[in-house]
């Protein structure tokens, strides 16, 4: 009898060791992209009051840490590249196991009419891998991938691979040859990484708009699948006492997506749900704020700053939503350290840019004070430079005269235009305070003739000498701390 009990215990222990070992190996081999986006969502239990859902339009369009800094709103961006409305629904079902949001902001852009999941199996993994195993995740996989004939863009039948979303080892067991340094990150590191942008990510490109002209088309098929899951979302939020705000960010989408987006007006009216169609509003600048154009139009960093500012005013204004300002709550002090990491990350993106237009794109940020010294005005007409400078609130026409030095307070886009004749001890009063140009009296530039220093409120911000290869010099200062972020020349 004792031998049988001992054998049973031994088998049980061996089984547990195997299960734990397989789980650890699975976690190690799993691609970390999903965790690097969403891990902190699960660590901050019941701290998130706003959840963003949708496709890449939302992931690249709304920055939770800006909402924290401006309004004290605790939010997370759970949108994912290629996400469908059915995936958004199931994302919320699973998210509610870990958070009790007061508001859900959901984009209804219908990228894949008739499909429950997008065509990229890798994107599906990235959107869902971070969610721990649970009954709701099991139900999600069964429901989303119930069509035996559904294929991914790689040509695989995804029905046969569906359980890989629950047991990652099946998907990632061949990764031994492609292990990277990031695969060794522990959970704390993954949580710290994801807390910086909280699911969001900026897009770095500038594209001209390819405006789509819609014509009457009576042969369009309506996406009943998307409607079904949208109504499920509405019911779920009602059952959980969560306010639902529907939005559409699908600029210049194709006829089918436009057809569905227009129908949401009726659905929202029927259920008395607010619906904001961003494509009908004057929020972004189509010269400066687009990353790509056409059916799958995306906004870039500058456009996302404007989207975030707009939605922040909606969420915080008028008392419609039951959101609190936690900026002075000591229980949320970690959000401030995460916000500083976010500010540092934005500054890193800025400093990495080698082209002026993309550098100017990252300057479209309320965190900065800017001083621009224009040494060769021909640069204003190169590539996208003119529209990107105007995007900062600068009137380029005023630079066509004698003005060649500008100071900008990005918090309100207030600009000072200065005529700099490079005379020693020249000084000017600007929106940022007193600017002063002085000769290089202490030899910072080796005593070279013509060397000079630029000072702001008595503090030297840079010392330089004339250089014919430099057309423009930009000084960036953190508006809150007064610390120097960058001095860059092009």
N, C-alpha and C positions, 0 to 999 in steps of 0.2 A: 504493500500500500504506500509506504513512504517513498519507495523507488518510483512508483507511478506519479506521485505528487511532485517529486523532484524532477522527473522527466518533463512533466507538464510545465513546471516553472521554468525549466531550462529552455524549453521550446518557446515559451512566451518571451523570455528575456532575449533569446536569439532573434525572435521575430521583431521585437522592439528595436534591437540594435540595427537590424537590416532596414527597417522603416526609417529610422532616424538617419542612418547613413545615406540611404537613397535620397531622402529629403535634403540633406546637407549638400550632396553632390549635385542634385537638381538645382538648388539655390545658387551654387557656385557657377554652374555652367549656363544658367539662364542669362540671356542678354539683360544688361542692367539699365537699358534706356527707360523702361517703364518705371522702375524704382527711382531712377534719377529725376523723374518728373513728379511722381505721386507719393513717394514713401512718407513724407511728412504729413500728408493728409490723414494717415492712420495713427500717427504718433500724437496728434493734437486732438484727442478725443473730445467731442462736444465743444470745440472752440470755433468752428467754422459756421458763420451765419449766412453766407451767400455762396452758392455753388454755380459755376458757369458750365454749361453743357453745349455741345455742338461739335462741329467739324474743325478743321484747321483754321477756318475763318475766325473762330472764337479763340482757339489756342494762341494764335498770333495777334489777336486783336484786343485783348483785355488783360491788364497787368494788376493782379491782386495787391502787390506791395505799394502801388501808387494809391489805391483806394485806402490802404491802411494809413499811409502818410497824410493824405488829404482829409480823410473823414473818420479814421479809426475803425473802419469796416474790416471785419475778418472774413476773408473770402478765399476761395480756391478755384483754380481753373482746371476742371476735369475734362475739358474738350480734348479731342484727339484727331489726328490726321485721318481723313477718310471716314470718320464716324457718321453713321446713319442715324435717323431718328429712333429706330428700334434699339440701337446700341446706346444712345443717350438715355432712353427709358431704363434699360437694364443697368446702366451705370448708376443712375440715381437709386434704383432698388438696392443695389449693393452698398452704395455710399451711405444710405440711411442706417446701415448696421453700425456705423462708426461716428456719424455726426447727426446733429439735430438742427439742420439749417432753417432759417426763417424765410429765406427767399431763394428761388431757383431761377436763374436767367438762362433761357434755352433758345438757341438759334434753330430755325425751322428750315434752313437751306437744305434742299432735297437733291443731294449729289448723285445718288444711285437709285433712281425710281424703281420700285418693285423688288429691290433687294433688301434683306435684313442686315447684311453686312456689306462693306465695300469690297473691292476686287483685290486689295493687297492684304494677303494673309499676315505679312510682317506687321502692317499697321494695326491689324486687329489684335495681335499679340501685344504690341506696345500699349494699346489702350486698356487692355484687360489683365495683363500678367501681374500687375502690382496688387490686384485685389486678392486677399487671402482666400484659401479654400473655405467654402461655406455652402450651406444648402441653397442660398440665393445664387451663388456663382454656378453651382451645378444646374439649377433651373435655367439660368441665363444661357449657358452653353447648349442645353437641350433645345431651348426655344429658338435661339438665333440661327442655329445650324441644323435645321430639320429637313432641308431639301437635299436629297441624295445626289442630285444632278448639278448642284451649285459648284462652280469652279472659281479659282482665284486667277489672277493675271498670269501666274506662273504656269497655269494649265492643270494644276492639281485639283482633284475632287476634295473639297474641304470637309465633306461629311465624314470621310474616313480619318481625318486628322483632328476632329473636333475635340477629342479628349486631351489633346496636347495642351489645350488651354487650361486644363485642370492639373495635369501631370507634365510639368515642363521637360522632364528628362527625355520624353519621347521626341520633342522638337529639337532639343539642344544637345543631345548626347554625342553629336559629331563635332562639337566645338573645341575639343581638346587641342587641336592644332592652331586655333585662332584666339587663344586666351590672351587678354590684354591686362595692363596694370589695373584698370578700373574694375576688373572682375574680382579683385581681392578686397574691394571696399566692403567694410562691415556695415551693419544696418544703421549705425549712428552716422557714418559718413554719407550714406545714401539719403538719410533724412536731412542732413545738413545741406547736401547738394540741392535737393528738391525744394527746400524751404526758401531758397533765394528767389526763384521766379514763380514758385507755387503753381507749377503746371504750364505756365505761359512760356513764350519764347518769341524774341523779336525776329523779323525778317529783314534782310539787308540787301536791298536792291531798289532801284527807282525805275518805274515803267510808265510809259505814256498810256493813257486810257484807249481801249478799243471799244467804243460805245456800241452796244447792241441795239438795233432798231427792231422793236417788236411789231409784228403784223398779225392780223387775225388768222388763227389756225384752228379749224374745227375738227382736225384729225388727232388732236392730242389725247393721250390716255392719262386718266387721272390716277395718281398713286394712292390707292386705297390702303396699302400696307402702311405708308407713312401716316396717313390719317388715323388708322387704327391705333398705332402706338402713340401718336400725339394725344388722342383721347384717353388712352391709358395713363399717360403722364399727367394729364389734367386731373383725372380721378385719383391717382396716387397722391398728388400734392394736396388735394382736398381732404383725403382721408388722414393725412399726416399734419394737417393744419400748416401747410407751407404755401406761401404766396408764390405764384408762378408768373413770371414776366416773359412773354414770348417776343423774340426779335428776329429780324431778317437782315443779314449782312451780305446777301448774294448779289453783288453788283454785276450787271451785264450777264447774268446767268442764261442758260438756254431756255427754250420755250417751255419745256416740261417743268423745270424748276420754278420758273416764273408763274406758271399756271397754278402750281401747288401753293406758292407763297401768297398769291392773291386770294386763294381760297381760305387761307388762315384767318382773314378778316371776318369771314362768316362764322368759322368755328369759334374764334375768340369771342365774338359777339354772343353766340349761342350760350357759351359757358361763363360769360362776363369776366373774361380774362384779358388783361391789358396786352396789346400787341403793338410794337414799335417797328416800323419798316425803315431801317436806316437808309435804304436806297432812295427813299422819298425825301430825305432831309439833307440840309446843307451842313454836313458835319466835317467832311474831309475836302482837301484840295486835290483834284485829279491830276495836277501836274507834279505835286510833291509827295503824295501820300500812298501811291500804289506800288506794290512790289511786283505784281503781275497783272495781266489784263485778260479779258475774254471770259468764257463760261466760269472758270475757276479763279476769278479775280481775288487777289489777296492784298491787304494793306501792309505797308512796311512799318518800321518803328515809329515814324512820325505820325502815321495814320492811327496806329494803336494808342499812342498817347492821347489823341483826340477822342477816339472811341471810349477810352477809359475815363477821361474827364467827363464826357457826356453821360455815361451810365452812372458815374458817381453822383452827379447832380440829380439824376432821377431817383437813385436809391436813397439819397440823404435828404432830399427836399420834400417839403409839404406834409411830412408825417404819414405818408401813405404806407410806408413799410416800417416794421417794428425793429429797427436796427439800432444798436447801441454804439457809442463812441468809446472804445477801450484804450485810447492812447495814454490815459493817465491811470490806468488800472495796473497795479504792480503784478498781477497774475499774468499779464500779457507782456511783460518786459522782454521776453525772448523775441517778440515780434520786432522790437526796435533793433536788436542785434542782427536779426535776419534782414531787416530793412537796410542796415548799413552795408551788409554783404551785397544786397541788391544794388545799392548806389555804386558800390565799388565795381560790380559786374558791368553796369552801364558805362562807367568810365573806362573800363577795359575795352569794351566794344568800340568806344569813341577813339581811343588811342591806337587801336589796331587798323583803323581805316587809312588806306594809302591814296585814296582819291578824294578830292575836295568835296564833291557833291554828297558822297556817303558820310563824310565827316560832318558836314552841315546837317545831314539828316539826323544824326545822333545829338546834335546841339538843340534840337527841337524838344527841350526838356525844361520844365519849370525849376529844376534844381540848380540851374546855372546862371551865373553872370558872365557876360562875354565882352571882350574887347577885340575888335578886328582892325588891323592896320593894313590898308590896301596900298601896295607899292606899285602895282601894275594893273590898271583897271581892265585890261584886255581879258583877264581871267574871269571877269564877271559874265562874259558872253560864251564861255566854254561849256560844253556838255549841258548838264542840268544846273549849273551853278547859279544862274539868275533866279530861277524859281525856288531853289533851296534857300538862297539868301533872303528872298522875300518871305519865305515860310517862317523866318525868324522874326518877322514884323518890320524888317528893314525896307524902306522905300528906295529901290535901286536908282530911281530917277534923281534922288537927292545926292547920289554919289557921282553923278555925271558932271557936277560942277567942281568946286574946290574941296568938297568934303572927302577925306581919305582916311578918317579915323572914326570908328563908331563904337559906342558903348551900349550894351543891351541888358536890361533887366528882364530875364525870361519869365519871371513870375507874372508880369503884366504886359510883356512885349513893348515896354517903353524904351525908346531909342534916343540917344544923343548923337548928332552929326557934327563932326569937328573937322576944321581945316588945319592940318598939321604941316607947318612950313619947316619943321626940323630945326627950329632955332633953339639954342640952349636956354634952359630954364623957362621954356614955354609951359603954361599951365591952363587947364580948362576945367570948368565945373560940369560934371556929367550926371546922369541918373545914378551912377555908381559911386559918386563922390568926386574928389579932386584928382584929375589925371595930370601928370607932370612929366615932361621930357628933360633929361639932364645929360650933360656930357659925361663920359666915362672917366670920372676923376680918380677912381681908386684902382685903375688898371685891370679891371675884370676882363677886358678884351686885349690885354697886353699893351695898352697905351696906343693902340692904332688910331690914326687920324679918322675922325668921323664916328667913332664908337659912341654909343649913347645908351642910356637906361630909361625905361618907362616905369613910372611910379604911380601907384594908386593909394590915395590917402596916406602918403608918406612912406609906403612900403614898396620896395623895388619888386616888380613882377618879372622883369627880364632885362638883361643887358645884351646888346648885340652891336654889330657894325654893318654898314651897307653891303648888300650882296645882290648883284644883278640877277642871280638865278631865283631869288625869292620874289614871288608876286603878291603873296598875302601871308600875314602872320596872325594867328588866332590864339588868344589867351582865354582859357576857361577856368573859372573860379567857382567852387561850390558855394552857392548862395547862403546856405545855412551855417556852415562852419567857417567860411572865408578861406579855406585851404585851396591851394593851387591844384587844379586837376590836370592841366596840360598846357603847354605852349607848343604850337605846331605851325610849321611853314609849308607852303606849297608853291 
